[in-house]
Amino acid sequence: MKLTLTILLFVTVTLNVFAQSPEKMSYQAIIRAQDNTLVTNSNISLKIIVHQGTVSGTNVYEENHSVKTNNNGLVSLEIGTGNIVNGTFGSIAWEKGPYFIETKVDVSGGTNYNIIGVTQLLSVPYALHSITAERLVGNSNTTTPARAVIVPFTSSRSIAVSDINNTIECTTSATLTLTSGFGSMAIGDSINLEAHNGAVLTIQASAGVTINYTTSGNAKFSSSAGNVRFGFLRKSGVNAYIISGQ
């Protein structure tokens, strides 16, 4: 059976300086059959391959997962915690990108994988790159691991300094406005986006600001009851942002 894969997320990165707690990247996907029906409540096998340079470039990391889809055909896993076939996830030199994730799946849970597709990593490795930089220059505070702060978001407002490199947790439908000239956020800085339990998180660009190359554009993350919708925002230039996960 030919399958298709809709990638929802691979943006939540857990950072830890302790060797026994490897870096990892959260990943969610929806599995659909060729007729677009969901593959629900099924034990499947997933193979994750990280390529460097091009879609068919050097295989720097490979791992396998055995997971089960839920009622919506959704699978959730953490890249970096599977059964390793090749490489070490925590040793990937993210500064030497670009990198691409190739995903293969066997809907029967075996090893007869179907090639689903390759997706370029555009945003998440920035957070992981900061770990690489730390390895190169050292870290004077080795007792406290870096952690993102959860920022409650229940009413519409403009982007704030406290949002930068943290996680916005939207539990009531509201709009975050990206204002022109927001210089506190440097190019490369990022924000994790979460819409919870039926809430709709809207990201709106003000006049003169672009989202995914569209001036005054917007992005919406609509969650369903009992679920969370994830996204990722990265500043790519002056008054320009890239948003993934829609």
Buried (B, 14 or more C-beta within 10 A) or exposed (E): EEBBBEBBBBBBBBBBBEEEEBBBBBBBBBBBBEEEEBBEEBEBBBBBBBBBEEEEEEBBBBBBBBBEBBEEBBBBBBBBBBEEEEBEBBEBBBEEBBBBBBBBBBBEBEEEBBEBBBBEBBBBBBBBBBBBEBEEEEBEEEEEEBEBEEBEBEEEEEBBEEBBBBBBBBBBBBBBBBBEEBEEBEEBBBBBBBBBBBBBBBBBBBEEBBBBEEEEBBBBBEBEEEEBBBBBBBBBEEBBBBBBBE
